[in-house]
Amino acid sequence: MSRVSASVLVLVVALGGCTAPGLDHVSTYGYEHDGNGSSTTADGSSSTTGEDEHASSSSGDEGSSGGMDGSSTSTSSDASTSTTEDTTGAASVCGDAIVDADEECDDGNEVADDGCHACARDRLVFASSQVFTPDLILGLAGADSLCRQLALQSGHPRWTTFVAWMSDSQTSAIDRVTPAPGRYVRPDGVMVAENFARFLSGSIAAPINIDEFGAVVLGSAWTGTRPDGTAAVGHTFCDDWTTSYYLDEEGPAGAVKQTDELWTLRAHAESCAEDNHLYCFEGA
């Protein structure tokens, strides 16, 4: 071998051994491919190139379905797509401990009283521990604020969602309370209604006579609301729950000990000078 040829070969070998980071697939400097996955060096010997090795190992990443010899392989890209499609297309199953898009919760069991039943979350309902004359309620917004303060004092984590079961001359309770799919329970764990629709049926499963701390209360609750959730028209609602003038006897109320329609509307309206509870419902 001539001195010039030897020098060229040394230079080729030296350069072939130096690869810049990220360019390991460019390793064919000084080689000629013969089209069969092998390459020939300057001295005529045959070897497999780094380029072909990299292409073979990375074919799955590029979604290739076959090698150079025509054989067919299953790529990782295809497998990933299949898995995603299977998972996405599968119908949700209540009880598999996976919270799907159409479920509020999924604890993987059928225990009714653990806060999650039939993949819907329980919501709290209570009668306020305090009683109020309408001039202290200050309208529907004021009633909601009172319910939230009481829920906060009892340590309820979602206290900001509570609203009062009340109507006035402009708004009905049915439009204010979240129509939740799950159960409504008292602080003592007793179910009042299996869903929101039960409140509109004319009866409930248990009286709302437990306050936010779990104590029993007596008396009435300001509601202004008929059994179907609409406003009890024909009353002034104590000037929309802002006055306690004793001559205004048009404050519709419900009896906290009742489970029939009287729970939300007693036969007669009460004096606006009376002190009554509020029914507080957990929202979204």
Phi, psi and omega in degrees: 000135181290161179297322180294316181296320178298319180297317180298318180296319178299317180296318180297314180297318181297315181291326180294337181271355182251116182237128179288146179304137178083356181240033183293343178280347177263084184229027186250014178299124180089006180244156172237126180279143178259004177086359181245021178087000178241168181222158183245129179277178182295336182266006174093354180283154183251140178207162177277132185277156176295329181296315181293322179296318180293319180297321180294317183286334184258007182297327179295325181292330182270001177079020180290146181252004180197161178266184182292337182271007176090356180288151183255136179229155176268122186269159178294328179296316179297319182296319180296317180298318181297317180296316180298317181294320180296316181293316182292321184279347183289141178287144179292147181234118178286126180108003180263009178066018176241122181277106179275174186298329182263015179241143175276329181200162175202099184265005174074016178218175181249021178288123188283330190255032179251015177096348179223116181228129181054037177063026173233142185277139173292145175237149186269143172223135180211162171265136184299142178289335180259155176246153187221144164274152185303331180291344176266347179281318177063050174083180182297320179297321178293322178297317178298318180297320179296317179298319182291322178296319180292319178296321178296316180297331180275356177087018181288129185292335181250041185298334183289349183266354186287142174226158179272141174282085183214149174238160171224195185290348183246335190224143178258150180299326182299335179268000184248332183265135180298123177282075185289150180282341186262193186278155171248126184234154176278166177301339177273005177092353181283134180284129177267320180208141181286342175194177184295325182301331181297326180296336183263005186269351182101354176204160177232164186284332180209151181290150177267073183240025177242133182273183186296341179261359179095009180267152179282138176239162180232165173103214186238166176229131175297130180225312186063025192228134176283168179300336179272007177090357180270163182294141179281083184298155182100359179238161177268354181056037182053052182054052182054047173061046178229355183228152176238027180300123193292338180281345180273098184258050183235045178255094181296135183218164176243162181263122187293341182271355186267152175243349174275195185298344179291347178299331182249338181211110176284167185294333182230148176285157183253160177297138179291355176274355182283154171262123179225164178283176170238143169271125182245126184245134174289139182261216186296000000 
